[in-house]
Amino acid sequence: MIPDDATLRDAGLAPPREGRILLLACGALAREILALTERNGWSHMTLACLPAIFHNTPEKIVPAIREAVEKHKADFEKIFVVYADCGTGGQLKAACDELGIGMLEGPHCYSFYDGNAAFEARDEVTSFYLTDFLARQFDAFVTMPLGLDRHPELRNMYFGNYEKLVYEAQTRDAALEDKAKACAEFLGLDYEYRFTGYGDLETELAAQAEPMRPAR
């Protein structure tokens, strides 16, 4: 949650703006970002998330980012958008350029977790991807939105051109791997496990955080 700095300012208690970084992120990345900020001691970073379900309606992402930037820009020295393009067709990059803020490189999280260069080189056009988040939330983000819980006969319509499910794991978690295997079986796809860790997400956040890390 973002601190209510307006209330703090009114009370004369507003925290200093200098050195503070706001991460405007997809909710699907919240657990991973918090893990990275805690592990690296990036206490000067504040996380605010937009709903992960926006990926099903990517036209909502850019207006929500604009609104959040306008709301919080006075309270942070830097704002960084923790989204890749994510289905916005370049509109998010254009908006960030206009607003003078940075964002993650790449087309989507599957790419930057794998490493954008590595992902592009693989050219896996017949692969369906899961991350830790999607392995946990498969029913909420895949099964139910596509109606597969009610109409399993639609599976081949949606996934008939895929050959395998690739689970890009951010953490080593046997329970999540079992869930991912079950998802592959449910979709009728071959299964591949690929431990990526945090990939370019960690690299990009470090590039934002380290130059502004408070002196110890």
N, C-alpha and C positions, 0 to 999 in steps of 0.2 A: 504494500500500500504506500502511496505517496503521502508524506507528511503534509498536513494542512498548513502550509506556510503563510497563507493569507491571515489565518487566525493568529499564528505566532507573530506576524508583523504587527498586527493590531495591538498585541500585548507587549510589543517592544522586545520580543524574544526570538525574532527570526534568525535562523542559522545563516552564516555567511554564504554568499553565492560563490565566491572564489573557490575553484578547485572541485566543485561539485559537478557530477555527471549524472544526467538522467538517461536511463536506458528505456526506450519505448519499444516494447517487445511483443512478439506473438506469445499468447498464453501457452502454446505448446512447447515453448522453450524455457518456461519459468523455472522448473526444477533444475535444469542444466545451468542456467545463468546463476542461480543462487548458489549452486555447488561451486562454480568457478569463483564467484566473488568471495565466498567464505574461504576457500582453499588458498586463494592468492592474497587475501587481506585487502581487498579492494573496498574498504569501508566508505570511500568517498563516492561510490556508485550507488544510485537509488534505482530500483527496478519498478516499472509500471507496465502492466500487461493489458493488451487488447484481447478480446475473446478469441480463443483458438478456433472457434467455429467460423470465424470470418473467412477461413480458407475455403469454405463452401460457397461464400458470396464475396469474392475478392474485391468487388466494386466498393465494399464498405471500408476497406483498409485505408485508402488515401484520405478520405474525409475524416476518419477517426484520428489518423496521425496528425493532420492539420489542426484539428480541435485540441488535441493534447499538447502540441507544441505551443499553441497560442496560450493555453491555460497555464503552462508551467515554465515558459521561457525566462521569466523574470527571476526565477528561483535557482537557476542552474547556469554555470559557466558554459557547459557543453551539453548538447543533446545528441544522442546517437540512436539510430533506429535499428533495432535488432530484428529485421526482416530481410530476406532476399527479395527478388522480384515477386515471387509467390502469386503468380497469376494476374498481376496488375498490368501486364503488357507494357512495361516501361514507365507507367504513370507514377509509380512510387518514386523511382529514381528522379524523374522530372520534378516532382514535388519537393523532394529532399534538396535537390540542387537549388530550386527557387528559394527554399527556406534557409539555405546555407548550413545544412546539417548533413552528417555522414550516415551511411547505412552499410549493411553487409553486402559483400559481393556474391554473385551467383544467382541462379534461377530459382532455387528452393533449398530447403534444409537438407534434403538428401544429398545435394551437391556439396554444400559447405561442410557437412559432417564428414563426408568421404574425403574432402579436399577438392576444391573446384577443378583443379587441373587433372587430378586423378579421375574424377567423375566424368569429365568431358572425354577423357581418353578411353574410358570403358565403352562408351556409346551403347549402353544397354537399353535399347528402345523397347524390348519385350519384357522388361523386369518391372515388377510392382514392389514398392519399397515400404518398409516399416522402420520407424525409429522406436526408442524406448517409449516415448509418449504414445505413439499409435499402437504399439503392442498392448499397452495398458487400456487404451481407449478405442479399440478396434470396433466394438459394437456401436459406440456412440458416434463415431466419425465415419464408419464404412457400412456396417451391416444395416443399421436402422435408416440412415439417410438415403441409402440406395434401395431400401425396401426389401432387402434380402431375407430379413426375418419373416416377412409376410409372403414373399414371392421368391423362393429360392431358385425357381426356374429362370430368373433373370440373371443368374450368375454368369452364364456363358455369354450373354449379351454384353455385359460389362467387362468381363475378364477373358473372353475367348481368344483375344489376340496376345495375351500375356503368356509367357512360358515359365517364369519362376518368380517366387517371392524372395526378395533380398531383405534380411533383417540387419539393418545397420545399428549395431548396439553401441550406446554411449557408456554403458556400465556392464560389468560382468555379473549377470543375474540369471541363474538357472531357471527360475520361475518365469521370467519374461521370455526366455528362449523357448520354453515349453509353450507359452501362449503364442509366440510367433509361428512355431511349427504347426500348432492347431489352426492358425489363420491360413497358412499355406494349404493345409489339407482341406479346409472348408472351401477355399477358392479353387481347389483342384490344380494347384501349381506346384512345381518343384520348389525346393527350399534351399536357400543358401544363407549361412550365418557369416556376417562380416563385422568384426569389432573395429569400429572407427574411433572410439573415444569422442572427443569434442571437436576434432578437426579444426577447420578454419574459424569456427566460432571462438575457440579459445585464443587463437592467434589474433583475431580482429579485436576482441575485447581487451587483450593485453596491450595492443597498440594504442587503444583509446585510454586505458587506465594508467599505464606506467608513467607517461610524461607528467601526469597530474597527481601522482600518488603523494599524499601528505608526508612531510619529513617525519622520520621516527625519532 
